[in-house]
Structure formats: C-alpha cells, structure tokens
C-alpha cells in the first residue's frame, strides 16, 4: 500500500450540458398531426405530406430552435432509468470523462487505498433538484483518475469511500464548481485487514494480484 497527503482537485464551471449536434434540423407539420390554431387556415400539403403556408413552403414546427445546437442537460436520472439512447449515453459519458480528465494534473500520483469526498457549488435555480441525481459526475471523475494512471482501478481495493456531494449555494452560474478531495485511507479496519494487505503486497509480486 502507498501513502500520501490529501489531494484537492477543483472542477471549475463543470459541464451542465453536452452538445449532441451542432445544428438542429427543421421539423414540419405532417398531414394527420394536430395543427396549431394559428395555422388552421392552411389546408394544403406538399408531396411529402408537409403542411405548406401562403408562400408555398413547408411551415417549420420548431422555428425557435432550428439551426441551433442540440444540447442535453446532464442528469444521472436519465442514465439510470435506461430510457436514454445508448449512443447518446455513450456521448454524454465520454464528453464528461474527457472534461474531468482535463482537470486532473498530468503526472499526478496518488497513494491508495483512498477515500474521496466532494463538494458541489451551484446556484439554487430550481429548488427541487436532487443531489443524488448528479452521481454521473463522480463515476466519470473516478474513471478519469484510472484512465490517467492516477489509480490502478476504482474498485474497493483502491477507493474505500465513493464521493457524495455536499452542497454549497453560489450566486452565479459562472461560479459553479466541483471540489474533490482524495484522502489517503487511514482506518485500521482497512489498512490492517488481511485481504487488503495481501492484495496490495501482491502488486509487487510476479503473479496476478489477489482478487477480493
């Protein structure tokens, strides 16, 4: 086992949305769909079945967002529910992991096992959101630590306390941040446990590490 001092990593202006596409395509009213009252005077459709206006062009159903980036708000509940498209899920996770990785200093070496604590600074905004729905940040942060070689793995042989947010309100969106504290484990229940001693001792042996 290795030892060390507490390491603090600050994720300033953490991502709240992931861009899924650079430009949203126009949507049109199709024959058989409910048409808004303001377009009820138009009765003609083109060969594609799109409702057309006085100029003979299809009426755009999403004028407020067409040609703007499609953004998805990061929310662990969507990932947990299983309703998210797998490709979209992969996009969200990969973007967030890369963002977290850029916040971790290159060459950072951590002792292990460790405990990880976290603080979330964010505006109150809507007052009915749940801290536990933000778990995806923790998962991506731990994965980024492993990917950068700061930890061999994020299983319980190396991370004995997973992060859970402690909330602090801030006044402006630009002030939002996540603070992670990576603390060397000092509990005798862990450090003196035979399985941990054997596992970490075996890392220097030629054989495979002991599974726990």
Residue pairs with C-beta under 8 A, 6 or more apart in sequence:
1 111
1 112
1 113
1 191
1 196
1 197
1 200
2 110
2 111
2 112
3 111
3 184
4 109
4 110
4 111
4 184
5 184
6 181
6 182
6 183
6 184
7 108
7 110
7 181
7 182
8 179
8 180
8 181
8 182
9 103
9 104
9 105
9 179
9 180
9 182
10 103
10 177
10 178
10 179
10 180
11 99
11 100
11 103
11 137
11 141
11 177
11 178
11 179
11 180
12 103
12 177
13 174
13 176
13 177
14 99
14 137
14 176
14 177
14 178
15 74
15 95
15 96
15 99
16 73
16 74
16 176
17 71
17 72
17 73
17 74
18 71
18 72
18 74
18 91
18 92
18 95
18 96
19 69
19 70
19 71
19 72
19 95
20 70
20 71
20 72
20 88
20 91
21 69
21 70
22 69
23 67
23 68
23 69
23 70
24 62
24 65
24 66
24 67
24 68
24 69
24 70
25 66
26 58
26 60
26 61
26 62
26 66
26 67
27 60
27 61
27 62
27 66
28 50
28 51
28 58
28 59
28 60
28 61
29 35
29 39
29 50
29 51
29 58
29 59
29 61
30 49
30 50
30 51
31 45
31 49
31 50
31 51
35 42
35 51
39 51
39 53
39 59
42 51
42 52
42 53
42 54
42 59
44 51
44 52
45 51
45 52
46 52
46 58
48 58
50 58
50 59
51 58
51 59
52 58
52 59
53 59
60 66
72 88
72 92
74 92
74 96
74 134
74 136
74 137
75 133
75 134
75 136
76 132
76 133
76 134
76 135
76 136
77 130
77 133
78 84
79 89
79 92
79 93
79 136
80 135
84 92
92 136
93 136
93 139
93 140
96 136
96 137
96 140
97 140
97 143
97 144
97 147
99 140
100 137
100 140
100 141
100 143
100 144
101 144
101 147
101 148
104 144
104 145
104 148
104 150
106 148
108 148
108 150
109 150
110 145
110 150
110 151
110 182
111 184
112 151
112 152
112 158
112 159
112 184
112 185
112 200
113 156
113 157
113 158
113 159
113 160
113 185
113 190
113 196
114 151
114 158
114 159
114 160
114 161
114 182
114 183
114 184
114 185
115 159
115 160
115 161
115 182
115 183
115 184
115 185
116 138
116 142
116 159
116 161
116 162
116 163
116 180
116 181
116 182
116 183
117 161
117 163
117 166
117 180
117 181
117 183
118 138
118 163
118 164
118 165
118 166
118 178
118 179
118 180
118 181
119 165
119 166
119 167
119 168
119 178
119 179
120 131
120 134
120 165
120 166
120 167
120 168
120 178
121 168
121 169
121 170
121 175
121 176
121 177
121 178
121 179
122 167
122 169
122 170
122 176
123 169
123 170
123 171
123 172
123 173
123 175
123 176
124 169
131 164
131 165
131 167
132 164
134 165
137 178
138 162
138 163
138 164
141 163
141 178
141 180
142 151
142 154
142 159
142 162
142 163
143 154
145 151
145 154
145 182
146 152
146 153
146 154
151 158
151 159
152 158
152 203
156 212
157 196
157 199
157 200
157 212
160 185
160 187
160 190
161 185
163 180
165 178
170 176
185 191
190 196
191 197
195 210
195 212
196 212
198 210
199 209
199 210
199 212
202 208
202 209
202 210
203 209
